[in-house]
Amino acid sequence: MELMVVLGIVALVSSVLLFNYSDFSTNISIRNLSQEVALAIRKSQTYATSVQGVSISGGDRSYPSYGIVFSLEANSSPYLPTSKRFISFADIVPDGESLPNKIYDSAGSECGNVASMSECLESITITSADSLFQIETDATGLISSGTVSITFRRPSPDAIICFIPSGESACLPDTISYVSLYFKSAKDLVRKVSVWNTGQINVE
């Protein structure tokens, strides 16, 4: 009788654990993703303020601005952002200009070898079932198309937030105070990563 009671308790506890394991695993996955995104943004901020050098044709060179770019649009290229991929880039000063353009330019076929038309440093793919499903800024509201870049320009740790509508080649509007990136799990758990133009990065 005692053995049957013990076995019954063990079976009950095991069934509860197995029932909740999927939710626990999903929660951990979406938390890890949001932290990974926040760290990638912080990494770009550190690159800019510490004058990180990157290799290009003709030798090593540092750039005054580094950033991360996000998008909800479907792109087949592994060097363009989607809801399942974001890109770390070095913002090159265009020919004839004195400042970086705050826009990710990618006409190349690789990451890590920065050139005038290929600014990609790293393409980061979301391998879990989680994905970016919503982008919001104070100036535009919810964004369903276009791209959002977050850049940091030496020597300031402040963030420059740029929204580029589909088909456009410039930031619209000129000033954005914050951007919020919403990530969703397969079970609709949501985590938010917010970046302010003061350089503050927050995960909720």
CORNORUR-V265874 format. One record per backbone hydrogen bond with DSSP energy under -0.5 kcal/mol. CO is the residue of the C=O (numbers start at 1). NH is the residue of the N-H. Records with the same first field share a line. If there is no record, write none. Layout:
CO = NH + NH
//
This chain:
1 = 5
2 = 6
3 = 7
4 = 8
5 = 9
6 = 10
7 = 11
8 = 12
9 = 13
10 = 14
11 = 15
12 = 16
13 = 17
14 = 18
15 = 19
16 = 20
17 = 21
18 = 22
20 = 24
21 = 25
22 = 26
23 = 27
24 = 28
25 = 29
26 = 30
27 = 31
28 = 32
29 = 33
30 = 34
31 = 35
32 = 36
33 = 37
34 = 38
35 = 39
36 = 40
37 = 41
38 = 42
39 = 43
40 = 44
41 = 45
42 = 46
43 = 47
44 = 48
45 = 49
46 = 50
47 = 52
48 = 51
52 = 63
54 = 61
55 = 114
56 = 59
59 = 56
61 = 54
64 = 154
65 = 91
66 = 152
67 = 89
68 = 150
69 = 87
70 = 148
73 = 75
77 = 80
82 = 71 + 85
83 = 132
84 = 126
85 = 82
86 = 124
87 = 69
88 = 121 + 122
89 = 67 + 91
90 = 92
92 = 94 + 101
94 = 97
99 = 94
103 = 105
104 = 106
105 = 119
112 = 114
115 = 118
117 = 107
118 = 115
119 = 90
120 = 112
122 = 88 + 124
123 = 125
124 = 86
125 = 127
131 = 184
134 = 182
135 = 143
136 = 180
137 = 141
141 = 137
143 = 135
146 = 72
147 = 164
148 = 70
149 = 151 + 162
150 = 68
151 = 160
152 = 66 + 154
153 = 156
158 = 153
159 = 161
160 = 151 + 162
162 = 149 + 164
163 = 165 + 172
164 = 147
165 = 168
177 = 197
178 = 138
179 = 195
180 = 136 + 182
181 = 183 + 193
182 = 133 + 134
183 = 191
184 = 131
185 = 188
189 = 185
191 = 183
192 = 194 + 204
193 = 181
194 = 202
195 = 179
196 = 199
200 = 196
202 = 194
//
